Amino acid sequence: MANTKSAIKAARKTTRLTARNKATKTRIKTLSKKLAAAVAGSDKEAAKAAAQAYVAAMDKATKSGVVHKNAASRAKSHTAKIVFAK
């Protein structure tokens, strides 16, 4: 248990940020799975739409500090490769 005022505030903040990070990471994983399913299918437009949603989510996660900028850049690069390879 936290003993000081600052430690109590830090504990509250950690709880809030952990919930935000988990929600963001879960959304990214879901969009990644949707992208993989769309790429496996034959519809090119669906794959592009899924890629656009995934890239947008990665950018938002990077902006809020949930995902490192280099990791997001790498993921976006891989997405572009698989979507435009079709």
C-alpha positions as CSV (number, residue, x, y, z in Angstrom):
1,M,0.0,0.0,0.0
2,A,1.2,3.5,-0.8
3,N,2.3,5.6,2.1
4,T,2.7,9.1,0.7
5,K,0.4,11.4,-1.2
6,S,2.5,11.2,-4.3
7,A,2.6,7.4,-4.1
8,I,-1.2,7.3,-3.8
9,K,-1.5,9.5,-6.9
10,A,1.0,7.4,-8.8
11,A,-0.9,4.3,-8.0
12,R,-4.1,5.8,-9.3
13,K,-2.3,7.0,-12.4
14,T,-0.8,3.6,-13.0
15,T,-4.2,1.9,-12.8
16,R,-5.7,4.4,-15.3
17,L,-2.8,4.2,-17.8
18,T,-2.7,0.4,-17.6
19,A,-6.3,0.2,-18.5
20,R,-5.8,2.6,-21.5
21,N,-2.7,0.7,-22.7
22,K,-4.5,-2.6,-22.5
23,A,-7.5,-1.4,-24.4
24,T,-5.2,0.1,-27.1
25,K,-3.1,-3.0,-27.5
26,T,-6.2,-5.2,-27.7
27,R,-7.6,-3.0,-30.4
28,I,-4.4,-3.2,-32.4
29,K,-4.3,-7.0,-32.1
30,T,-7.9,-7.2,-33.3
31,L,-7.2,-5.0,-36.2
32,S,-4.1,-7.0,-37.1
33,K,-6.2,-10.2,-37.2
34,K,-8.8,-8.5,-39.4
35,L,-6.0,-7.4,-41.7
36,A,-4.6,-10.9,-41.9
37,A,-8.0,-12.3,-42.7
38,A,-8.7,-9.6,-45.3
39,V,-5.3,-10.2,-47.0
40,A,-6.0,-14.0,-47.0
41,G,-9.3,-13.3,-48.8
42,S,-9.6,-12.2,-52.4
43,D,-11.1,-8.8,-51.9
44,K,-8.4,-6.1,-52.5
45,E,-10.6,-3.2,-51.3
46,A,-11.3,-4.9,-48.0
47,A,-7.6,-5.5,-47.5
48,K,-6.9,-1.8,-48.1
49,A,-9.6,-0.7,-45.7
50,A,-8.3,-3.0,-43.0
51,A,-4.8,-1.8,-43.6
52,Q,-5.9,1.8,-43.3
53,A,-7.7,1.1,-40.0
54,Y,-4.6,-0.8,-38.6
55,V,-2.2,2.0,-39.6
56,A,-4.4,4.7,-38.1
57,A,-4.6,2.7,-34.8
58,M,-0.9,2.3,-34.8
59,D,-0.4,6.0,-35.3
60,K,-2.7,6.8,-32.4
61,A,-1.0,4.3,-30.2
62,T,2.4,5.8,-31.0
63,K,1.1,9.3,-30.4
64,S,-0.1,8.3,-26.9
65,G,3.1,6.4,-26.1
66,V,1.6,2.9,-26.0
67,V,3.7,1.7,-29.0
68,H,7.3,2.7,-29.7
69,K,7.6,4.8,-32.9
70,N,10.0,2.4,-34.5
71,A,7.8,-0.6,-33.8
72,A,4.9,1.2,-35.4
73,S,7.0,2.2,-38.4
74,R,8.0,-1.4,-38.8
75,A,4.4,-2.7,-38.5
76,K,3.2,-0.1,-41.1
77,S,6.0,-1.1,-43.5
78,H,5.1,-4.8,-43.2
79,T,1.4,-3.9,-43.7
80,A,2.2,-2.0,-46.9
81,K,4.3,-4.9,-48.2
82,I,1.6,-7.5,-47.8
83,V,-1.3,-5.3,-49.0
84,F,0.3,-4.0,-52.1
85,A,2.0,-7.4,-53.0
86,K,-1.4,-8.7,-54.0
